[in-house]
C-alpha cells in the first residue's frame, strides 16, 4: 500500500527497538537508490513506511541518489523494498535499487532522516574532476497539485490566495536548482528565510511540505509586483512588506487585461506575453508589436470545462491537457467560438494549455476567460527570464509587467505536444514537438555503465543537449535556434548548468556533420582547447560528427534502447548530406555505426539559396523546370507565376540552367512548393506553415467525403553507377509528381474543393511511397522521424497502412520528432563508438 503524505492517512508511528535477545532475528541493509528521487518527497515517504514496518535506520540524500540504512527482520526488509519498488512517491522514478548487508546496530532505536551529504560519494577521476557512476536525476517542474489548490482557495489556510504555494508533490524543480543535492540552499529559495509556520511544516516528516525546498507563505516567501514597461512600480503601494500582495497585483493585472492591454507575466521558467484571447485588437496589436505576423499563438484556458467550449478532443487529449506536465496540446478548434481569428489564422487547430502554477490559477480565476500566453522572446531566441532583459528587449511590446523576486535559475519554455491516433486497438501516442517544462530534463537509465563521459551538442535549430555518463542518459529542455549571439550564450549557460549539477567533464563530444553549425564550432573549439592545455597525464577531448538524418533515426533507436538495424525514413527541411548537398527526404538502412542511403527524393536546386525557403515560388519553379520548358512554364495559368515579371522568371530559369542553386532533397520544401501552387501562401511566414495548411485542407476533404484524386510518385530503381557492384540510391521523382499536380490545378477551376482534394492526394502519395518502400523490408523495424512527421495526417496515414501490411514501427515516445531529438541520436552514436579499438563505450563486465 502507498502511504499518503498528508493528514488523510497517517502511518502508525511506533519506535522500533532492538533488544539484545533479538540479535539473531535482526538484519541490517544499505539501499542505494537512483533515479528521480530528490525533491519528490522520497525521504518522508521512506520515513513513514519504515516507521509503519517498525524498522530502524536512516535515510539521506547525496549526489549519487538516496542512501537508506534499514534494520529489522528479513520479512520486514523485503516488504519495505517490495513496497518501495511497486509504489514509489507520485513524482519519483526509481532506476535502480542496490542492496548490501551491514553490521547490526543493537543500540539503534529509531528511524531518522539525516542531513544531505554532497561530498562523500564523489569519486575523483584523477584529473580534478568528479565523474559519478550513478546519479540522481533532476526532476522536471510539475504543475500545482490539488491539495495546494485547496489551500490557495481556503480562506482559513495561510496559503490562501498565495501565488507561490507548493509541496513535495508539485511546484518548481529544474528552474530553481543550482546544485545537487536538491536542498534549499542550492536553490533560488536560498535567500528566503522560512517563518516559524513554514519551518515547522518543512521539518515535519508527516507534513506533505516536508523538505519541499520552495516552501513558503505570504509571510516569508517571494512576492509579486506590478511594473510599468520601464520597470517602475505600479502597484500595490499600500501593502506592508509582511503582507501578501498576490491577489492585489493579480486583480490589477486582470483589470488591465480586461481593458485590452498586453502584459508580460513572469512564470515558472520565463515570461509570457499575455492578452485577452477574445480581443482581436489586442491580439493584432501583440502580433504587430512583436512582429509575429502569422505563427499561431498559444491560449491558456481557466479550466478544462471552458476549454471544451473552444476545442474538441479525444479522451487521450483531455487527459494529456490536464496531466501534471500541463503541456500545450494542439487540438481541433470548435467551428464557432469567440476567440480572435488572429490567434491561428487559417489553421483549424488551437494550441491550448491549462494553468500550471498558483500564479496562473489565481490570474485565470480572476479573469475567467481565455488568455493568449506566448513565450516572451525575440523571434528565434530563448525565452526571457529576467525583468531587466524583458524591459530592454520587449518593453515596447507590453503595457505592464507582473514580476516576482524568486530568481529563475534555469530558463524553461512550455512543452508542446499533439496526440497521434495509431491503428485501431492501440493506445494514442503523445508526440512531443517541444520538450520542455513538465517533461524535461528527460532521463533514462542504461543497462550497464559507460566507460567514459559523453556530451552531444545537438542541431542548429530546436537545439537541445544530451549527456551520457555512469548508467545515465539526460536530454536537456528545449534551447532553441542558435542563430544569434544571445541564443549561443543560452546554449552555453545550459551546458554550464548540467556541468555544475553533475560535475560533468566530457571526454567525447558528438556534433552534427555541418561544420558551420554553432554546436559543431563549439565542439571543435573544446577539442582544440583541450589539445592546447594537454598535460602528460591527461587525454584530449575526442570529437565525432554524425550526419544529421542518421542522428534523427538514432534518436528513436536510443529512446527504445534498440541496437539492431532499422529502416529509417528521415524527412525534414534541411541537413547537410554526405555528398555535400542538403538532404531532407532520406530512406536510411541505419545501424549504430552508419547509415546506407537506400532511397531519397529528387534533389532540386534552391534557386537563390535561403531565399527559396522564404519565397517558395522559387521551389515550385525548380520542380517545373525539370519537366517543362521556360515557355511552357510561362504559359501556365497560375496566379503565383503571374505575380512574377518575365525578366524575373527568365533569370530564375537561367540560374536553374547554370546549376548555381544548392541542391536539396528535402520533403519539407515540397510542402512549401505545393502550398504555393495551391495559393495557400506566397511567402513562408513561419516554419511548418505549409504543412499545417496542407493538413487542414486534407482533413476538410475527408470531412466532406470528397472523391479521391490519384497521384503517382514514381520511384526510379534503375539508377546505378558504372561499377555494377555499387548501386546508387533509388529516387522518387518529385518533379514528375508536381507536373501531375500542376495539370490538376490548371485543367479545372481551382476551387476550395479542388485545393482540398489535391492537398489530400499529395499526402497520400507521400505516405504510399513510404509504406511501399517499407514493404520491401518486412523484417526491419521502421522509424519515422524528422520535422515532416509533425504532420499529424501524414503520420497517422502511414501508421495505419504500415500496421495493415505487417511492418513494426518503433515509437518516438517523448523524444521530439524534429531536431529537438538530434542530440539524443548523436549521443546514442557516441555511446557505441570507440576510436581506439572499434568497441562501444559501455564498460566490460570486468571494467564494471
Secondary structure, DSSP 8 states (H G I E B T S, - for coil): ----SSTTS----------GGGGGG-EEEEEEEEEE-SSSSHHHHHHHHHHHTT-EEEEEEETTEEEEEEEE-HHHHHHHHHHHHHS--TT-EEEEEEEEEE---TT---EEE---BSSTT--B-SSS-B--SS-B-----B---HHHHHHHT-TTSTTTT-TT---TTSB-SGGGB-SSS--GGGBTTTT----HHHHHHHH-TTSTTTT-TT---TTTS--EEEE-TTS-EEE-SS--TTS--HHHHHHHHHHHHHTT--EEEE-SSSEEEEEETT-HHHHHHHHHHHT--SS---EEES-HHHHTTTEE--HHHHHHHTSTT--EEEEEE-SS--S-TTSSTT--EEEEEE--SHHHHHHHHHH-S-EEEEE-SSTTS----SHHHHHHHHTTT-SEEEEESS--SS---B-EEEEE--STTS--EEEEEE--BTT-SEEEE-SS-BSS-EEE---SSSB--EEEETTEEEE----B---SHHHHHHHHHHHHHHHHHHT---SEEEEES-TTSHHHHHHHHHHHHHHHT--TT----EEEEE-HHHHHHHHHHHHTT--S-EEEEEE-S--B-TTSSB--EEEEEE-SS-EEEEEEE--EEETTTTHHHHSTHHHHHHHHHTTS-HHHHHT---HHHHTS-HHHHHHHHHHHHHT-SEEE--HHHHHHHHHHHTTS-SS--STTHHHHHHHHHHHHHHHTT---------EE-----SSTTS---EEE-HHHHHHHHHHHHHSS---HHHHHHHHHHHHHHHHHHHHHHHGGGTTSEEEEESGGGG-HHHHHHHHHHHHHTT--B---TTS-SSGGGHHHHHHHHHHT--TTTS--SB--TTT-
